[in-house]
Amino acid sequence: MWQHDAVALRIQTQRSEDPTPYQTPARDLELPPWSKGRYGTAIGRAVHAVLQVVDLSTGAGLEAAVSTQCLAEGVLEYADVVTALVRSALASDVVQRAAARDHWRESYVGTEQPDGTILEGFVDLIYREDDGRLTIVDYKTDVIPASALDARVAYYAPQLQAYAQILPNTAPPVLLFLNPTTAVERPL
C-alpha cells in the first residue's frame, strides 16, 4: 500500500523558474504527530506565545493563554501538548532562576555590524544574573532524540552566539529543549 510518508527521499524544485532540484530527507515516522509539518511550527509558536505572557514563577494564566494561543494557531486539538511543553519550561532551573530575577521576554536585539549589515533577532528570555551579567535563554520545541542533541546544539549555537554578540556583558547562553515530560538545558 502506498503511503506518502514512507517515501525515503523527495525531490522538490526550489522555485518554479529554477529547475535545479534539491533533496530533502523523509520525515521521521517515529516522531509524534504534533511535531511534524505545519503542526510542529504552529505548536512551537503557541508555546512561545504562552511563555511570553504566563507568570514564570507560578504558571498563573497558563490555561487561558494556552486556549487563546492554540485557537490562534489552529491547534486546539494539541492544547494538552502545548500545556505540557510550557510546564516543562516553567519547571526548568533556568526559567525558575529567571523568574526570581529581573527578566525580559521576547526582546528585540539588533546591531549594525562593521560591514554595514544588520544583525537582529528576538530573544525568548533574558535575565540578569546576580553578578550583573545577562543570560540569554532560547526555547526549542523540536523533538530531538537524546543521541542527536549535541548535533542540534551545534546547529543552534550560531543563533545564540549572535545574540550574545549583540548584548553586552552576557553569561553563556542557554538552549532549553522542551518536551512534554521535561526540559533539557544546554548552555553553550
N, C-alpha and C positions, 0 to 999 in steps of 0.2 A: 504494500500500500504506500502510495506517495505521500510524504509529509514535507512541506517546505522547510520545516525546522531541521530536518535531518540532512540537508544539503551541507556537505563539508566545506565547500568553497563557493563563493558567489562572485561573479564578475559584474561590476557596475560601471557606468560611464560617469566621469566627473561632471561634465556639462554636456548639454546636447551639441554644442559647437565643438567640443573637444572629444574626438573619438578614442583617445587613449584610455584604455580600461585600467582599473586598479583592482586589487584583490582585497577582500575583507574576510576575516575569519568567520566561520559559522558561529551562531550563538551557542553558548554553553547550555546544553539541555538539562544539566543538573542544577542550574540556578533556580531559585524560587521565582514564580511568575511575576511577582511585584517588582523584580529587579530588571526585567527585560523591556527593551523597546521604549515606547512612549511612557509607559507607566513608571519605569525607573526614573526618568527625568522628572516627571510630574511629582512623584513621591519625594524625590530629593528637594524639589522646590518647596513642597509643602512643609517638609521637616525644617528647612532653613527659615521659612517664614514664621513657623511656630516658635522656633528658638530665638527669633528676633523680638518676640513680644512676651513670652511666658516668663514668670518670675523664676530666675535661675536658682534661687535658694530653696523655694518651697514648691515650685511647679504650679503655683496658683495661676488659673486662667488656661490651663492645658486643654481641658475638654472643649471649651468654646473656641479656642484658637485652632485646634485640630479640625473641628467641624467646619469652621469658616474656610480654612485653607484647603481642606480636601474637597469641599464644594467648589472653590475657586479653580482648583486644578483638575476637577473632573475625576477624582479618585475616591469617592465616598466609600466604595467597597473595600478600600485599603486603610480606612481610618485606624483600625487596630494596629496595623504595621507602622503607620506614622506615629501613633501614640507610643508604641514600644521603642522606636528609634529615638524619639525625643527623650523618653525616660532614660534610655541608656546614656544619652549625653548628659542629662541632668545628674545622674548618679556618678559620673566620672569625677576623678580627683581634680582634673584641670578645670572643669566647669564649676565645681564647688569652690575651688580656690579663687576663681574669677568672681564668683558671686559675693565673696566676702571682702572684695577689694573694689577700688574704682575700676569700672569696666565700661566698654563701649561695644555695641553690636552693629554689624553690617556697616562698617565705617569705610567711607571712600578714602583711598590714599592715592596720591599721584605725585609725579615729579618730572621735570624735564631732564633728560639725560644729556651728557656732554655733546652728543651728535645731533641734538635738537629734537629727537623723538621723545614722545611722552610715554612714560611707564605708569600705568594706573590699574586699579582694581578695587574690589570691595573685600574687606577682611571680615570674616564671620564674627570673630570675637577678639578683642584686645583687652588686656587687663594690666594694671600696674603692680609689679612685684613690690615687696616690702623695701627692697633696695633702690626703688625708683625706675628700674628697667621695665620696658613694655614687653609683654609676652603676646605673641600672635597665635591664635588658635584657628585652625581651618577644619570644618566638619566635612567628612566624606561619607556618603551613603552607598558607595559601591559595595557590592557583595564580593568579597575577596577571600579566597581560601588562605589559610594560615601560611601555606607554602609559597604563596605569591605576594605576601605582604611586603617583603623587602623590595621587590621589584616595583610595587605600587608606590612605596615611599620614595624611591628614586625617581619615579615618573612625576610625582607631585612636588619634589624638592625645589625645582626652579621657580615655581609659583610662590612658595613661601620665602625663598631666598630673595625674590624680587620685592616682596612686601617688606622684608627686613631691611633691604637696601633703602627703601623709601622712608621708613620710620627711624627716627634717631633712637639711640640707646635701647636696643632690643636685646632681650634674652633669647635663647634658642627657640625658634618657632615650634609649634606642636601640631601634628596631624592627629585628628581624632576620628578614627574609623568607627562608624556606628553600625550596629546590627541589632536585631530585636532582643537579644539576650544580654549584651554587654557592649561596652565601648572599649576600643584599644587605642591607647595613647602612644604615639611615636614621635618623640622630639627629634629634630634634625640635628 
